[in-house]
Amino acid sequence: MKKIGIFAKVHEEPLEMADQLQKWLVNRDIEVFRRESSPPVLDVTQSNPGHAPADLSCVIVLGGDGTFLSAARWIGNQEIPILGVKFGAVGFLSETRKQDLYPVLESVLTKDFTTQTRTRLLATVREDEKIITTQTVLNDVVINNGTLARLANVNTYVDEEYLTTFRADGLIVATPTGSTAYSLAAGGPILEPQVAAIVLTPICPFTLTNRPLIVTDTSTICMTLDATAMDVTLTFDGQAGLKLNEHHTITIQKAPVPTIMIKVPGQSYFDVLKTKLRWSGGKV
């Protein structure tokens, strides 16, 4: 490996480790490209997060799940492997702890590691047929009501067939990776990352029979709002947002390029799951 990216959360501990890690890599004749996380963007149409250099061999992320999602957006459609180092309290995306980083990196430098692809979603937002923005997400796309105590009426179609109108505080469309994030908090199911599916989870539905729905990842999901919509926001991985009205149409489908995650030997997805959810089993 000739060039490695370091993506760090803007916080004292991750930044200190980024400095140490950069020196460690430079001493091994590896070029380092540094990038720090940035705060969420309220209007995604006014932002340009840029892209990671195409010649990076991998990216090391120092921070929690939010930092990992921000790094994944920065990598974009490039097939650059990413390794998360756990600093957050409830992270599902980080593969290694900070105290184990250097032994893991020794294996990474010799290319003695495996990877796992994680499905992303491609969301296209149109306003009166004009494309406003196109975004890819690793976790979820969320329609969420604002501060007023009003329900959002989300007209939902799957493969051009009308499904239902969710009368709820919002609607989450999540990947299997995102099934353990906001979707889980809203009562959605947990999906193993390799399951070929997309989860639709209503947030506090008015009709209690509106339950989470799992569809195949070959499905195309389309959503619109009623004319009564007020203060409704669309968010992408919690990193960027966009105000919605009845003139917007949101189309979501599987993205053509997945996120590639570096896997740590001897640790399974279920090890992480049991620890984070405090089920029976050992600590990660």
C-alpha distance (Angstrom), angle and dihedral (degrees) to the residues before:
residue distance angle dihedral
M1 . . .
K2 3.79 . .
K3 3.82 104.1 .
I4 3.81 130.1 26.0
G5 3.79 129.8 -176.5
I6 3.81 123.4 -135.6
F7 3.80 114.9 -158.3
A8 3.81 111.3 -172.7
K9 3.77 135.8 -175.8
V10 3.80 113.2 -118.7
H11 3.78 94.9 -109.9
E12 3.79 132.1 109.2
E13 3.81 99.5 -107.7
P14 3.84 98.9 45.1
L15 3.81 91.4 44.5
E16 3.81 91.5 51.0
M17 3.79 90.1 50.8
A18 3.80 90.0 47.4
D19 3.81 89.2 57.1
Q20 3.81 91.6 49.3
L21 3.78 92.7 45.2
Q22 3.79 92.5 49.4
K23 3.82 91.3 53.8
W24 3.81 90.6 46.7
L25 3.80 91.6 52.9
V26 3.81 95.5 43.0
N27 3.81 89.2 53.2
R28 3.80 86.1 59.7
D29 3.82 91.9 52.4
I30 3.79 93.6 -105.5
E31 3.78 119.8 141.6
V32 3.81 113.9 -130.0
F33 3.79 129.4 -150.2
R34 3.83 113.3 -163.1
R35 3.78 126.7 -154.6
E36 3.80 129.7 169.5
S37 3.79 126.8 -150.5
S38 3.78 120.1 -102.8
P39 3.82 130.0 -149.0
P40 3.82 121.1 -93.5
V41 3.81 116.2 -78.8
L42 3.81 117.2 -124.7
D43 3.82 94.7 -158.5
V44 3.80 112.2 35.2
T45 3.81 91.6 -169.8
Q46 3.80 89.3 65.8
S47 3.80 97.0 49.4
N48 3.80 135.1 82.9
P49 3.81 111.0 -172.1
G50 3.80 92.3 -176.9
H51 3.78 125.4 -140.0
A52 3.77 136.0 -87.5
P53 3.83 115.7 -104.6
A54 3.80 109.3 -89.5
D55 3.80 93.0 -131.9
L56 3.81 96.2 64.8
S57 3.81 113.3 122.7
C58 3.81 90.8 -155.4
V59 3.80 142.4 -26.4
I60 3.82 124.6 -120.9
V61 3.81 112.6 -152.8
L62 3.80 118.6 -154.6
G63 3.81 110.4 -165.9
G64 3.78 142.5 42.5
D65 3.79 132.5 -53.3
G66 3.81 92.9 -72.3
T67 3.79 90.5 56.7
F68 3.81 90.1 47.6
L69 3.82 91.4 52.3
S70 3.79 90.4 48.4
A71 3.81 89.9 51.2
A72 3.80 91.2 49.0
R73 3.83 89.4 53.7
W74 3.80 89.2 49.7
I75 3.83 91.9 52.1
G76 3.80 89.1 48.6
N77 3.80 117.2 168.0
Q78 3.78 94.6 -9.6
E79 3.80 118.1 112.3
I80 3.81 95.1 -127.7
P81 3.84 114.6 145.0
I82 3.79 115.7 -122.5
L83 3.81 130.1 -154.3
G84 3.79 121.3 -164.0
V85 3.81 121.5 -149.6
K86 3.79 112.8 -157.1
F87 3.81 118.2 -116.8
G88 3.81 99.5 135.0
A89 3.80 124.5 86.7
V90 3.80 101.6 -124.3
G91 3.81 104.8 22.3
F92 3.80 121.6 154.8
L93 3.81 97.0 177.3
S94 3.79 102.7 58.7
E95 3.81 113.8 96.1
T96 3.79 99.7 -166.4
R97 3.78 142.1 31.0
K98 3.79 120.2 -117.6
Q99 3.82 91.8 -113.3
D100 3.82 89.7 56.5
L101 3.81 96.4 45.2
Y102 3.80 101.1 101.0
P103 3.83 97.5 49.1
V104 3.81 88.0 48.7
L105 3.81 90.8 48.7
E106 3.79 91.4 52.4
S107 3.80 86.9 61.2
V108 3.80 91.6 44.4
L109 3.80 92.5 53.0
T110 3.79 90.8 54.5
K111 3.82 89.9 45.0
D112 3.80 89.7 -117.2
F113 3.78 95.9 144.3
T114 3.78 142.8 89.4
T115 3.78 130.0 -129.7
Q116 3.78 136.0 -146.0
T117 3.78 125.9 -154.0
R118 3.79 118.7 -132.8
T119 3.79 120.9 -158.3
R120 3.79 117.4 -117.1
L121 3.79 128.8 -163.7
L122 3.80 126.9 -128.0
A123 3.81 113.3 -144.1
T124 3.80 121.7 -167.7
V125 3.80 120.4 -170.1
R126 3.79 119.7 -160.8
E127 3.78 129.3 -174.2
D128 3.81 111.3 -158.4
E129 3.83 89.1 -21.4
K130 3.83 93.5 -50.4
I131 3.83 114.2 118.5
I132 3.81 108.6 -120.1
T133 3.80 99.2 177.4
T134 3.79 142.4 -15.7
Q135 3.81 117.7 -151.0
T136 3.79 136.8 175.3
V137 3.80 122.1 -146.7
L138 3.78 135.5 -169.6
N139 3.81 96.5 -162.1
D140 3.78 115.0 22.0
V141 3.77 154.3 -38.3
V142 3.80 111.6 -130.6
I143 3.79 133.0 -165.3
N144 3.79 105.4 -159.2
N145 3.77 134.5 179.4
G146 3.78 118.7 -126.8
T147 3.77 133.6 -130.3
L148 3.79 97.3 -56.3
A149 3.80 116.6 90.9
R150 3.80 94.4 -118.0
L151 3.79 131.3 124.9
A152 3.78 121.9 -118.3
N153 3.80 113.9 -133.0
V154 3.81 103.8 -147.0
N155 3.81 113.0 -170.6
T156 3.80 104.7 -151.5
Y157 3.80 130.5 -163.2
V158 3.82 129.4 -177.4
D159 3.81 115.8 -158.2
E160 3.83 89.4 -14.9
E161 3.81 91.9 -55.6
Y162 3.80 116.0 119.1
L163 3.81 109.7 -114.6
T164 3.81 106.2 175.9
T165 3.78 144.5 -63.2
F166 3.78 108.1 -100.2
R167 3.81 109.6 -144.6
A168 3.78 98.9 -163.0
D169 3.78 145.9 111.6
G170 3.79 85.7 -86.4
L171 3.78 146.8 -49.4
I172 3.81 130.3 -102.9
V173 3.81 121.7 -153.2
A174 3.80 106.1 -167.6
T175 3.78 141.5 178.6
P176 3.82 120.2 -132.3
T177 3.82 86.4 -98.0
G178 3.80 89.4 53.0
S179 3.79 92.6 47.8
T180 3.82 88.8 88.9
A181 3.81 93.4 51.4
Y182 3.83 129.2 60.4
S183 3.81 91.1 -22.7
L184 3.81 91.5 60.0
A185 3.82 91.4 49.1
A186 3.81 88.6 52.6
G187 3.81 91.9 53.5
G188 3.78 100.2 -92.4
P189 3.82 125.5 146.2
I190 3.80 126.2 -97.0
L191 3.80 113.6 -114.8
E192 3.78 124.6 -165.2
P193 3.84 106.7 -116.0
Q194 3.82 94.7 -113.7
V195 3.81 94.9 54.4
A196 3.82 109.0 116.2
A197 3.79 96.6 -130.2
I198 3.79 148.0 104.7
V199 3.82 122.9 -139.0
L200 3.81 124.9 -141.7
T201 3.80 111.1 -162.8
P202 3.83 122.4 178.0
I203 3.80 115.7 -144.4
C204 3.82 111.8 -128.3
P205 3.83 95.0 -27.2
F206 3.80 118.9 -149.7
T207 3.80 89.3 -140.1
L208 3.79 108.1 58.5
T209 3.81 91.3 -153.2
N210 3.82 88.9 66.9
R211 3.78 98.1 99.8
P212 3.83 132.6 171.7
L213 3.79 113.4 -76.9
I214 3.81 129.6 -153.8
V215 3.81 118.2 -151.9
T216 3.81 131.0 176.5
D217 3.79 117.4 -87.5
T218 3.81 89.2 -118.9
S219 3.82 88.8 69.0
T220 3.78 124.6 107.4
I221 3.80 113.3 -141.3
C222 3.79 121.0 -158.8
M223 3.81 125.8 -171.5
T224 3.79 135.8 -176.3
L225 3.80 134.8 172.6
D226 3.79 131.1 -126.3
A227 3.80 120.2 -110.4
T228 3.82 88.5 -105.4
A229 3.85 91.2 68.2
M230 3.80 113.9 130.3
D231 3.81 130.1 178.2
V232 3.83 95.0 -6.3
T233 3.80 120.6 159.0
L234 3.78 133.1 -164.8
T235 3.81 115.1 -149.2
F236 3.79 131.2 -168.2
D237 3.82 114.5 -148.0
G238 3.80 87.2 -32.4
Q239 3.82 86.9 -77.2
A240 3.81 101.8 97.7
G241 3.78 136.3 15.9
L242 3.78 144.9 -163.1
K243 3.81 132.2 -163.0
L244 3.81 112.6 -119.2
N245 3.79 135.2 -152.4
E246 3.82 137.2 170.5
H247 3.82 91.4 -81.1
H248 3.82 92.9 65.3
T249 3.79 125.9 92.5
I250 3.81 119.3 -166.0
T251 3.80 118.5 -157.8
I252 3.82 119.4 -171.5
Q253 3.79 128.9 -173.0
K254 3.79 139.6 148.7
A255 3.80 112.1 -66.8
P256 3.81 116.2 -121.9
V257 3.83 94.3 -129.3
P258 3.85 120.9 51.9
T259 3.77 129.2 -153.0
I260 3.82 111.8 -100.8
M261 3.81 114.3 -141.2
I262 3.80 124.9 -165.7
K263 3.80 110.1 -127.8
V264 3.80 124.4 -141.9
P265 3.83 113.8 -135.9
G266 3.79 116.8 -112.6
Q267 3.80 96.3 22.0
S268 3.79 122.3 99.8
Y269 3.79 131.3 -165.3
F270 3.80 88.9 -110.7
D271 3.82 91.2 56.0
V272 3.80 88.7 59.0
L273 3.79 92.7 42.4
K274 3.81 94.2 51.7
T275 3.78 92.1 48.2
K276 3.79 97.3 46.2
L277 3.80 93.9 45.7
R278 3.81 92.3 39.6
W279 3.76 94.6 -122.7
S280 3.80 119.9 154.4
G281 3.79 112.1 -69.0
G282 3.77 141.6 76.6
K283 3.78 127.9 -53.6
V284 3.80 122.9 -99.1
